[in-house]
Amino acid sequence: MSRLLCQFSCGAASAVATKIAVQAWNPELVMVLNADIAAEHPDGRRFFADCEKWIGRTFTVLRDEKYGADPIEVFRRRRYIKGPNGAACSGPLKRDLLRALEQPGDILVLGYTAEEEERYDDFVEAWPDRKIIAPLIAQGLTKEDCKAMVLRAGIRLPRMYELGYDNNNCIACVKGGQKYFRAIREDFPERFEALAQVEEDIGPSAYILHHRSGPLKGQRFPLRELSTDGPVQRNEKLPSCGLFCEVAEQDYSE
Ligand code: SF4
Protein backbone atom coordinates (compact mmCIF):
# COMPACT_ATOMS: atom_id res chain seq x y z
CA MET A 1 0.00 0.00 0.00
CA SER A 2 1.27 3.50 -0.87
CA ARG A 3 1.82 6.37 1.52
CA LEU A 4 -0.97 8.94 1.58
CA LEU A 5 0.23 12.54 1.81
CA CYS A 6 -2.45 15.00 2.89
CA GLN A 7 -1.85 18.69 2.88
CA PHE A 8 -3.44 20.54 5.77
CA SER A 9 -3.30 24.28 5.09
CA CYS A 10 -5.27 25.47 8.12
CA GLY A 11 -8.26 26.05 5.83
CA ALA A 12 -11.69 24.37 5.86
CA ALA A 13 -11.33 22.57 2.51
CA SER A 14 -8.05 20.88 3.31
CA ALA A 15 -9.41 19.90 6.74
CA VAL A 16 -12.42 18.10 5.22
CA ALA A 17 -10.37 16.54 2.38
CA THR A 18 -7.96 15.15 4.97
CA LYS A 19 -10.77 13.94 7.23
CA ILE A 20 -12.36 12.01 4.34
CA ALA A 21 -9.12 10.64 2.89
CA VAL A 22 -7.58 9.24 6.08
CA GLN A 23 -10.62 7.17 7.05
CA ALA A 24 -9.95 4.40 4.55
CA TRP A 25 -6.17 4.29 4.89
CA ASN A 26 -3.77 2.39 7.08
CA PRO A 27 -2.86 4.98 9.75
CA GLU A 28 0.80 3.92 9.54
CA LEU A 29 0.90 5.09 5.93
CA VAL A 30 -0.79 8.47 6.35
CA MET A 31 1.14 11.72 6.63
CA VAL A 32 -0.77 14.93 7.23
CA LEU A 33 1.57 17.76 6.34
CA ASN A 34 1.35 21.39 7.30
CA ALA A 35 3.67 24.23 6.34
CA ASP A 36 3.91 26.61 9.28
CA ILE A 37 4.28 30.14 7.90
CA ALA A 38 5.12 33.12 10.11
CA ALA A 39 2.80 35.43 8.14
CA GLU A 40 -0.38 33.39 8.67
CA HIS A 41 -2.92 34.53 11.24
CA PRO A 42 -1.98 33.13 14.67
CA ASP A 43 -5.45 31.63 15.01
CA GLY A 44 -4.37 29.11 12.38
CA ARG A 45 -2.48 27.23 15.11
CA ARG A 46 -5.70 26.95 17.18
CA PHE A 47 -7.52 25.59 14.11
CA PHE A 48 -4.62 23.18 13.53
CA ALA A 49 -4.93 21.77 17.05
CA ASP A 50 -8.74 21.47 16.78
CA CYS A 51 -8.49 19.63 13.45
CA GLU A 52 -5.74 17.33 14.68
CA LYS A 53 -8.18 16.12 17.34
CA TRP A 54 -11.11 15.90 14.90
CA ILE A 55 -9.18 13.98 12.27
CA GLY A 56 -7.47 11.81 14.85
CA ARG A 57 -3.95 11.91 13.41
CA THR A 58 -0.79 13.68 14.52
CA PHE A 59 0.11 16.23 11.88
CA THR A 60 3.67 16.79 10.66
CA VAL A 61 4.71 20.45 10.73
CA LEU A 62 7.20 21.60 8.10
CA ARG A 63 8.90 24.93 8.68
CA ASP A 64 11.46 26.71 6.58
CA GLU A 65 14.53 27.69 8.62
CA LYS A 66 16.48 29.69 6.06
CA TYR A 67 14.00 32.59 5.90
CA GLY A 68 12.35 32.11 9.28
CA ALA A 69 9.23 30.93 7.34
CA ASP A 70 8.56 34.60 6.57
CA PRO A 71 7.58 35.72 3.03
CA ILE A 72 8.87 39.25 3.66
CA GLU A 73 12.31 37.85 4.48
CA VAL A 74 12.25 35.82 1.24
CA PHE A 75 11.43 38.94 -0.76
CA ARG A 76 14.06 41.02 1.00
CA ARG A 77 16.86 38.53 0.49
CA ARG A 78 15.92 37.39 -3.02
CA ARG A 79 15.03 40.94 -4.09
CA TYR A 80 12.02 39.60 -5.92
CA ILE A 81 8.33 39.30 -4.99
CA LYS A 82 6.41 37.74 -7.86
CA GLY A 83 6.35 37.40 -11.62
CA PRO A 84 5.20 35.09 -14.41
CA ASN A 85 6.69 32.10 -12.58
CA GLY A 86 4.70 32.76 -9.43
CA ALA A 87 5.49 34.21 -6.03
CA ALA A 88 9.02 34.04 -4.62
CA CYS A 89 7.72 32.85 -1.22
CA SER A 90 5.76 29.71 -2.04
CA GLY A 91 8.78 27.71 -3.22
CA PRO A 92 11.09 28.01 -0.22
CA LEU A 93 8.30 28.22 2.37
CA LYS A 94 6.11 25.38 1.03
CA ARG A 95 6.98 23.53 -2.17
CA ASP A 96 10.62 22.75 -1.37
CA LEU A 97 9.65 21.35 2.04
CA LEU A 98 7.32 18.84 0.42
CA ARG A 99 9.84 17.84 -2.20
CA ALA A 100 12.35 17.05 0.53
CA LEU A 101 10.19 14.29 1.97
CA GLU A 102 8.17 13.04 -1.01
CA GLN A 103 8.86 9.48 -2.18
CA PRO A 104 8.04 7.74 -5.45
CA GLY A 105 4.63 6.07 -5.24
CA ASP A 106 3.17 8.52 -2.72
CA ILE A 107 -0.46 9.46 -3.27
CA LEU A 108 -1.26 13.14 -2.85
CA VAL A 109 -4.61 14.19 -1.42
CA LEU A 110 -5.69 17.42 -3.11
CA GLY A 111 -8.10 19.76 -1.36
CA TYR A 112 -9.68 21.14 -4.54
CA THR A 113 -13.37 21.81 -4.00
CA ALA A 114 -16.25 21.07 -6.42
CA GLU A 115 -15.97 24.57 -7.87
CA GLU A 116 -12.26 24.02 -8.58
CA GLU A 117 -12.65 21.09 -10.95
CA GLU A 118 -10.82 22.93 -13.72
CA ARG A 119 -7.77 23.36 -11.53
CA TYR A 120 -7.91 19.68 -10.72
CA ASP A 121 -8.06 18.86 -14.45
CA ASP A 122 -5.05 21.12 -15.04
CA PHE A 123 -3.17 19.26 -12.33
CA VAL A 124 -3.98 15.89 -13.87
CA GLU A 125 -2.90 17.14 -17.29
CA ALA A 126 0.36 18.52 -15.95
CA TRP A 127 1.16 15.41 -13.93
CA PRO A 128 -0.36 12.41 -15.75
CA ASP A 129 1.85 9.90 -13.92
CA ARG A 130 1.23 11.28 -10.47
CA LYS A 131 -1.06 9.44 -8.09
CA ILE A 132 -3.61 11.87 -6.71
CA ILE A 133 -7.04 11.83 -5.16
CA ALA A 134 -9.42 14.75 -4.72
CA PRO A 135 -12.08 13.67 -2.20
CA LEU A 136 -14.02 16.94 -2.26
CA ILE A 137 -14.52 16.83 -6.03
CA ALA A 138 -15.36 13.11 -5.86
CA GLN A 139 -18.12 13.90 -3.36
CA GLY A 140 -19.25 17.18 -4.94
CA LEU A 141 -18.34 19.25 -1.88
CA THR A 142 -18.00 23.02 -2.26
CA LYS A 143 -15.99 25.35 -0.09
CA GLU A 144 -19.15 26.43 1.71
CA ASP A 145 -20.02 22.76 2.35
CA CYS A 146 -16.59 22.30 3.93
CA LYS A 147 -17.03 25.31 6.21
CA ALA A 148 -20.43 23.97 7.29
CA MET A 149 -18.97 20.52 7.99
CA VAL A 150 -16.20 22.01 10.11
CA LEU A 151 -18.72 24.06 12.08
CA ARG A 152 -20.95 21.01 12.56
CA ALA A 153 -17.94 19.19 13.98
CA GLY A 154 -17.90 21.86 16.69
CA ILE A 155 -14.79 23.60 15.39
CA ARG A 156 -14.63 27.37 15.05
CA LEU A 157 -13.58 28.49 11.58
CA PRO A 158 -10.20 30.21 11.25
CA ARG A 159 -10.28 33.87 12.26
CA MET A 160 -9.52 35.03 8.69
CA TYR A 161 -12.80 33.47 7.52
CA GLU A 162 -14.63 35.14 10.39
CA LEU A 163 -13.19 38.47 9.28
CA GLY A 164 -14.64 37.81 5.82
CA TYR A 165 -11.57 36.62 3.89
CA ASP A 166 -11.94 33.87 1.33
CA ASN A 167 -9.09 31.72 2.57
CA ASN A 168 -6.46 31.34 5.24
CA ASN A 169 -3.48 32.33 3.09
CA CYS A 170 -0.76 34.50 4.64
CA ILE A 171 -1.94 37.91 5.76
CA ALA A 172 -1.08 40.28 2.87
CA CYS A 173 -0.71 37.41 0.43
CA VAL A 174 1.01 38.71 -2.67
CA LYS A 175 -1.52 36.87 -4.86
CA GLY A 176 -4.15 39.44 -3.85
CA GLY A 177 -5.42 42.35 -5.92
CA GLN A 178 -6.34 45.96 -5.18
CA LYS A 179 -9.62 45.28 -3.35
CA TYR A 180 -7.96 42.67 -1.17
CA PHE A 181 -5.08 44.98 -0.29
CA ARG A 182 -7.46 47.78 0.69
CA ALA A 183 -8.99 45.34 3.17
CA ILE A 184 -5.57 44.31 4.45
CA ARG A 185 -4.58 47.95 4.89
CA GLU A 186 -7.65 48.45 7.10
CA ASP A 187 -7.38 45.20 9.09
CA PHE A 188 -3.62 44.60 9.28
CA PRO A 189 -1.90 47.95 8.66
CA GLU A 190 1.45 46.71 9.98
CA ARG A 191 1.51 43.80 7.50
CA PHE A 192 0.52 46.12 4.69
CA GLU A 193 3.33 48.48 5.68
CA ALA A 194 5.94 45.70 5.86
CA LEU A 195 5.12 44.60 2.33
CA ALA A 196 5.00 48.18 1.05
CA GLN A 197 8.42 48.79 2.59
CA VAL A 198 10.05 45.77 0.99
CA GLU A 199 8.50 46.76 -2.35
CA GLU A 200 9.99 50.21 -1.99
CA ASP A 201 13.39 48.81 -1.00
CA ILE A 202 13.56 46.55 -4.06
CA GLY A 203 12.14 49.12 -6.49
CA PRO A 204 9.60 49.21 -9.35
CA SER A 205 10.35 45.67 -10.55
CA ALA A 206 8.80 44.42 -7.29
CA TYR A 207 5.48 46.29 -7.48
CA ILE A 208 2.71 43.73 -7.19
CA LEU A 209 -0.36 45.76 -8.23
CA HIS A 210 -1.11 47.12 -11.65
CA HIS A 211 -3.61 49.56 -13.08
CA ARG A 212 -6.70 47.74 -14.35
CA SER A 213 -8.01 50.48 -16.65
CA GLY A 214 -7.39 53.98 -17.95
CA PRO A 215 -4.33 55.36 -19.73
CA LEU A 216 -1.96 53.52 -17.36
CA LYS A 217 -3.69 50.15 -17.79
CA GLY A 218 -1.27 47.27 -17.25
CA GLN A 219 1.41 49.41 -15.57
CA ARG A 220 2.51 48.43 -12.11
CA PHE A 221 2.37 50.79 -9.16
CA PRO A 222 3.51 50.63 -5.51
CA LEU A 223 1.21 49.55 -2.69
CA ARG A 224 1.67 52.95 -1.04
CA GLU A 225 -0.13 54.52 -4.03
CA LEU A 226 -3.17 52.29 -3.71
CA SER A 227 -6.16 54.65 -3.75
CA THR A 228 -8.20 55.00 -0.59
CA ASP A 229 -11.52 55.59 -2.32
CA GLY A 230 -11.75 52.32 -4.29
CA PRO A 231 -13.70 49.19 -3.35
CA VAL A 232 -12.69 47.00 -0.43
CA GLN A 233 -13.26 43.27 -0.78
CA ARG A 234 -12.17 40.85 1.92
CA ASN A 235 -13.47 37.79 0.11
CA GLU A 236 -11.62 38.45 -3.14
CA LYS A 237 -10.85 35.00 -4.55
CA LEU A 238 -7.15 34.32 -4.21
CA PRO A 239 -5.47 31.26 -5.68
CA SER A 240 -4.92 28.82 -2.89
CA CYS A 241 -1.34 28.38 -1.81
CA GLY A 242 -0.64 24.91 -0.59
CA LEU A 243 2.12 22.38 -0.68
CA PHE A 244 0.63 20.52 -3.62
CA CYS A 245 -1.10 23.08 -5.84
CA GLU A 246 2.13 25.01 -5.83
CA VAL A 247 3.84 21.92 -7.13
CA ALA A 248 1.51 22.01 -10.11
CA GLU A 249 1.83 25.72 -10.66
CA GLN A 250 5.59 25.43 -10.66
CA ASP A 251 5.29 22.74 -13.24
CA TYR A 252 3.19 24.92 -15.55
CA SER A 253 5.72 27.72 -15.32
CA GLU A 254 8.57 25.39 -16.06
S1 SF4 B 1 -0.05 32.36 0.88
FE1 SF4 B 1 0.66 34.04 -0.47
S2 SF4 B 1 2.24 35.11 0.72
FE2 SF4 B 1 1.91 33.11 1.70
S3 SF4 B 1 3.46 31.76 0.82
FE3 SF4 B 1 1.60 31.55 -0.45
S4 SF4 B 1 1.85 33.08 -2.11
FE4 SF4 B 1 3.32 33.58 -0.48
Residues whose N, C-alpha, C, O or C-beta is under 5 A from the ligand:
A	BS01	SF4	P71 A87 C89 S90 L93 N169 C170 A172 C173 V174 K175 C241
